[in-house]
Amino acid sequence: MMAAPVDLVSILAVMLVGGIASFGGGMGPVAVIQGTWVAGGQLDAALFAWVLALSHLTPGPRAGFIAGIGYYLHGVTGSIVAMAGVLMPAWIAAAGAVTGLERMRKVIDRLSRSGLYIVAGLMIAAAIGTALPLGLNRIELAAVCVTAWLVGWRAIDPVWIVCAALVIGVGWQWLV
């Protein structure tokens, strides 16, 4: 099946490259593993295909096959190193993003406060643009405003608004 066990440093290095190749999703490690260990004779092509197919049959992330490849190359330790290697680029990127965001916290807070007014203005413009063609009368417009106030500022669950509208609608039909 395999020529000789692959050393842990090689597993880590190849999986790091695979992790970088899979940024944004995708199966980057597949090509890296095929080009390195299948083509190099350390991993049997049929075994590789079987582990990859098995990962597609089981629930969870498709990257689970990496643990299987690591296991076949160097046992349990190889499985752990392979997973660490493929995850390390994402861990480093996430740590960098968190660090960068923390350094920019004051700027983000200032922009967030002013951004709320912009978002509110855009929502009002969209609401007016939607309501005008409907030709709502004053009572209907008042109901829309009260509903927006209840949901937006009083944090009423919209389900209660729908239930209240149902009761009002049925009551209105009985009166008319």
Legacy VTK file of the C-alpha trace (Angstrom):
# vtk DataFile Version 3.0
C-alpha trace
ASCII
DATASET POLYDATA
POINTS 176 float
0.000 0.000 0.000
2.634 2.542 0.944
6.378 2.501 0.440
7.490 3.791 3.823
5.985 5.885 6.601
6.132 9.578 5.826
7.842 11.701 8.475
5.692 14.103 10.534
7.460 17.242 9.290
6.591 16.298 5.697
2.969 15.634 6.662
2.771 19.006 8.381
4.393 20.844 5.441
2.181 19.250 2.782
-0.972 19.823 4.817
-0.003 23.461 5.420
0.186 23.912 1.653
-3.137 22.087 1.316
-4.686 24.342 3.961
-3.490 27.443 2.140
-4.819 26.034 -1.150
-8.260 25.520 0.390
-8.858 29.101 1.575
-12.405 30.101 0.726
-13.541 26.484 0.705
-12.852 23.796 -1.774
-10.749 20.714 -1.890
-7.265 22.219 -2.184
-5.599 19.436 -0.194
-6.787 16.816 -2.697
-4.527 18.100 -5.469
-1.627 18.631 -3.077
-1.918 15.096 -1.655
-2.235 13.553 -5.111
0.741 15.482 -6.433
2.921 14.699 -3.436
2.145 11.302 -1.935
0.090 9.469 -4.570
2.425 10.485 -7.412
5.448 9.873 -5.157
4.342 6.332 -4.328
3.926 6.833 -0.564
0.135 6.528 -0.817
-1.758 4.036 -2.960
-4.157 5.761 -5.392
-6.970 3.307 -4.626
-6.560 3.871 -0.881
-6.588 7.633 -1.403
-9.753 7.411 -3.503
-11.406 5.159 -0.903
-10.652 7.566 1.990
-11.883 10.529 -0.056
-15.088 8.715 -1.060
-15.698 7.619 2.530
-15.468 11.228 3.706
-18.214 12.152 1.240
-20.485 9.421 2.608
-20.206 10.522 6.230
-21.785 13.628 7.734
-19.638 16.603 8.608
-16.924 18.530 6.847
-15.369 16.961 3.768
-11.902 17.683 5.178
-12.312 14.612 7.401
-10.440 12.590 4.799
-7.262 14.412 5.827
-7.271 12.610 9.172
-7.557 9.308 7.297
-4.666 10.161 4.995
-2.533 11.183 7.973
-3.424 7.916 9.703
-2.387 5.807 6.723
0.873 7.730 6.373
1.978 7.762 10.036
-0.671 6.331 12.363
-2.605 8.309 14.948
0.165 10.903 15.281
0.109 11.433 11.518
-3.644 11.952 11.686
-3.289 14.638 14.363
-0.424 16.387 12.547
-2.297 16.298 9.229
-5.386 17.918 10.745
-3.284 20.526 12.555
-1.432 21.316 9.341
-4.531 21.813 7.241
-6.222 23.907 9.948
-3.206 26.040 10.840
-3.570 28.572 7.969
-7.176 29.271 9.002
-6.152 29.594 12.670
-3.393 32.053 11.771
-5.710 34.075 9.521
-8.393 34.210 12.223
-5.859 35.296 14.851
-4.609 38.016 12.510
-8.142 39.228 11.822
-8.999 39.381 15.527
-5.776 41.227 16.303
-6.386 43.701 13.490
-9.979 44.297 14.556
-8.941 44.859 18.168
-6.410 47.466 17.062
-9.121 49.223 15.058
-11.812 48.957 17.750
-12.115 52.755 18.326
-12.447 53.460 14.601
-14.981 50.661 14.169
-17.038 51.940 17.118
-17.103 55.481 15.669
-18.117 54.210 12.240
-20.713 51.851 13.694
-22.547 54.652 15.523
-22.736 56.879 12.465
-23.491 53.883 10.274
-26.674 53.214 12.244
-28.146 56.484 10.963
-27.236 55.593 7.405
-28.809 52.138 7.720
-31.922 53.624 9.327
-32.205 56.153 6.500
-31.857 53.441 3.869
-34.507 51.335 5.608
-36.899 54.303 5.717
-36.280 55.024 2.028
-36.928 51.371 1.160
-40.098 51.357 3.267
-41.407 54.511 1.594
-40.505 53.144 -1.838
-42.441 49.972 -1.056
-45.437 51.684 0.575
-46.124 54.432 -1.978
-47.148 52.128 -4.859
-49.482 50.275 -2.480
-51.589 53.399 -1.988
-51.990 52.898 1.757
-54.502 55.128 3.547
-53.710 56.945 6.800
-54.933 54.117 9.037
-52.835 51.568 7.188
-49.787 53.851 7.329
-50.330 54.313 11.069
-50.557 50.528 11.484
-47.265 50.112 9.605
-45.578 52.721 11.820
-46.918 51.143 15.030
-45.775 47.719 13.817
-42.287 49.021 13.016
-42.115 50.673 16.432
-43.251 47.514 18.240
-40.834 45.252 16.396
-37.881 47.634 16.148
-37.873 49.567 19.371
-39.949 47.474 21.757
-38.513 44.143 20.562
-41.916 42.496 20.199
-41.719 39.141 18.452
-43.156 39.507 14.895
-45.276 36.390 15.477
-47.399 38.405 17.936
-47.814 41.112 15.313
-49.052 38.549 12.797
-51.469 37.090 15.378
-52.775 40.574 16.248
-53.249 41.337 12.538
-55.214 38.108 12.172
-57.521 39.000 15.066
-58.008 42.547 13.737
-58.697 41.235 10.227
-61.266 38.691 11.378
-62.887 41.270 13.654
-63.032 43.781 10.799
-64.734 41.241 8.542
-67.445 40.599 11.178
-68.079 44.312 11.553
-68.335 45.003 7.829
LINES 1 177
176 0 1 2 3 4 5 6 7 8 9 10 11 12 13 14 15 16 17 18 19 20 21 22 23 24 25 26 27 28 29 30 31 32 33 34 35 36 37 38 39 40 41 42 43 44 45 46 47 48 49 50 51 52 53 54 55 56 57 58 59 60 61 62 63 64 65 66 67 68 69 70 71 72 73 74 75 76 77 78 79 80 81 82 83 84 85 86 87 88 89 90 91 92 93 94 95 96 97 98 99 100 101 102 103 104 105 106 107 108 109 110 111 112 113 114 115 116 117 118 119 120 121 122 123 124 125 126 127 128 129 130 131 132 133 134 135 136 137 138 139 140 141 142 143 144 145 146 147 148 149 150 151 152 153 154 155 156 157 158 159 160 161 162 163 164 165 166 167 168 169 170 171 172 173 174 175
